Amino acid sequence: CEREFSQKVVDMDDGVVPSEKLEGNCYCGGIKFTVDSDVRPNVKAFCHCESCRRAHAAPMYQVVYVPETSFRIVQGVDLVQAYSRNDTSIIRSFCSKCGSRICNTLPSKPELGVGFFPALLGETVQHNLPGCFRPDYHYLSHEAVLNLDELKESLPRK
């Protein structure tokens, strides 16, 4: 993934220098995190489940699960709060100041690592998202509230 991202940045002509870490932050900027640019994600999808739609107040959202060692909160750890409906369900971490979702973990599937949201990465990265972070499929598409046939892409529906 690092080579792919570096190539995209080099082609952009905006003076951005490729780095080993991709940076992201919450809405208020109180929490900042990094993700290794050379990581091999465990999962990269659009999720349509009822739980995620409610947590993100959106009809679907993009998540990328990476190994725990590839995601680091580098500022604002004291602002991070977590919520889970019960001991076995997804743990959703968010900024206690602005409410932005920061990451997810699944206690029942620790091998997935940490789920982060590419929409929180810097604008330059979002507009030139490395292929390794682009979704491979629509998760729980049978729960979708959008008409997926109207989306102009060809990802599998699972």
matplotlib code that plots the C-alpha trace (Angstrom):
import matplotlib.pyplot as plt

x = [0.0, 2.8, 4.1, 0.6, 0.1, 3.5, 2.8, -0.5, 1.1, 4.0, 1.5, -0.5, 1.9, 0.8, 4.1, 2.9, 5.7, 4.9, 5.2, 5.1, 2.0, -1.3, -2.8, -6.4, -8.4, -11.8, -14.1, -12.8, -9.2, -8.8, -8.0, -5.4, -4.3, -2.0, -2.3, 0.7, 0.6, 2.2, -0.4, -2.3, -5.9, -7.9, -11.2, -12.2, -15.9, -19.0, -21.2, -25.0, -26.1, -28.7, -26.2, -23.6, -26.2, -27.5, -24.0, -22.8, -26.1, -25.6, -27.2, -23.8, -20.2, -16.7, -14.5, -11.0, -9.8, -6.0, -3.8, -3.8, -0.1, -0.8, -3.3, -2.2, -3.9, -1.2, -3.1, -6.2, -6.2, -8.0, -10.9, -11.5, -14.7, -16.0, -19.5, -20.8, -24.3, -23.0, -19.8, -19.6, -20.8, -18.7, -16.9, -17.3, -14.7, -15.5, -14.4, -16.1, -15.8, -17.3, -18.8, -16.8, -16.4, -12.7, -12.5, -14.2, -13.1, -14.9, -14.1, -15.5, -13.1, -9.8, -7.9, -9.6, -7.7, -8.9, -11.5, -10.8, -12.7, -11.0, -13.3, -11.3, -8.0, -6.6, -8.3, -5.4, -5.4, -9.2, -9.3, -6.5, -7.3, -4.7, -6.2, -5.4, -8.0, -10.8, -13.7, -13.8, -17.5, -20.8, -21.2, -24.7, -26.1, -29.4, -29.9, -29.2, -31.6, -30.2, -30.9, -27.5, -28.4, -28.3, -24.7, -22.3, -19.8, -19.4, -18.5, -19.9, -23.0, -22.5]
y = [0.0, 2.4, 2.3, 2.9, 5.9, 7.3, 7.1, 8.9, 11.7, 12.1, 12.5, 15.2, 18.1, 19.8, 19.6, 16.9, 14.5, 10.9, 9.7, 6.4, 7.5, 8.7, 11.3, 11.8, 13.6, 14.1, 17.0, 19.3, 18.3, 17.2, 13.6, 12.9, 9.5, 7.8, 4.8, 3.0, 3.7, 0.3, -1.7, -4.6, -4.1, -7.1, -5.7, -2.8, -2.3, -0.2, -1.4, -1.2, -2.8, -1.1, -0.7, 1.1, 3.3, 4.5, 5.0, 7.0, 8.7, 7.7, 5.2, 3.4, 4.1, 3.1, 1.2, -0.3, -2.8, -2.8, -4.6, -3.0, -2.0, 0.0, 2.5, 4.9, 7.8, 10.4, 13.2, 13.5, 10.1, 11.7, 12.7, 9.2, 7.6, 4.2, 2.7, -0.9, -2.2, -5.3, -7.2, -9.0, -6.4, -3.8, -1.2, 2.2, 4.9, 8.5, 12.0, 13.2, 16.8, 16.7, 13.2, 12.1, 8.3, 7.5, 3.7, 0.4, -2.9, -6.2, -8.2, -11.4, -11.0, -9.5, -10.8, -7.9, -5.3, -1.7, -0.4, 3.2, 5.5, 6.9, 9.9, 11.2, 11.2, 14.4, 15.9, 15.1, 11.5, 11.2, 12.5, 10.1, 7.2, 4.4, 1.4, -0.7, 1.3, 1.3, -0.9, -4.4, -5.0, -3.9, -5.7, -6.7, -5.2, -7.0, -4.4, -1.4, 1.4, 2.8, 1.3, -0.1, -0.7, 3.1, 3.4, 3.9, 1.2, -2.5, -3.8, -7.2, -7.2, -9.6]
z = [0.0, 0.7, -2.9, -4.2, -1.9, -2.6, -6.3, -6.0, -3.9, -6.3, -9.2, -7.5, -7.9, -4.7, -2.8, -0.5, 0.6, 1.1, 4.7, 6.5, 8.6, 7.4, 9.8, 10.8, 13.4, 14.9, 14.0, 16.7, 16.2, 19.8, 18.9, 16.3, 15.1, 12.6, 10.5, 8.9, 5.2, 4.4, 6.3, 4.9, 6.0, 7.4, 6.3, 4.1, 3.4, 3.4, 6.3, 6.1, 9.4, 11.6, 14.4, 12.4, 10.6, 14.0, 15.5, 12.5, 11.7, 8.0, 5.6, 5.3, 6.3, 5.3, 7.7, 7.4, 10.0, 10.4, 12.9, 16.3, 16.0, 12.8, 14.4, 17.1, 18.9, 19.1, 20.7, 22.9, 24.5, 27.4, 25.1, 23.9, 25.3, 24.4, 24.2, 23.7, 24.1, 26.0, 26.8, 23.4, 20.9, 19.0, 21.0, 19.4, 20.5, 20.0, 20.9, 24.1, 23.0, 19.5, 19.2, 16.1, 15.9, 16.0, 15.8, 16.4, 17.9, 18.0, 21.2, 19.5, 16.6, 18.0, 14.9, 12.9, 14.9, 14.9, 12.5, 11.5, 9.2, 6.1, 6.2, 9.2, 7.3, 5.8, 2.8, 0.4, 1.4, 1.2, -2.3, -3.3, -1.0, -1.4, -3.1, -0.1, 1.9, -0.7, 0.1, -1.4, -0.7, 0.9, 4.3, 5.3, 2.1, 2.8, 5.6, 3.3, 3.3, 0.1, -3.3, -4.0, -7.6, -8.0, -6.8, -9.7, -8.6, -9.0, -5.5, -4.5, -2.2, 0.7]

ax = plt.figure().add_subplot(projection="3d")
ax.plot(x, y, z, "-o")
ax.set_aspect("equal")
plt.show()
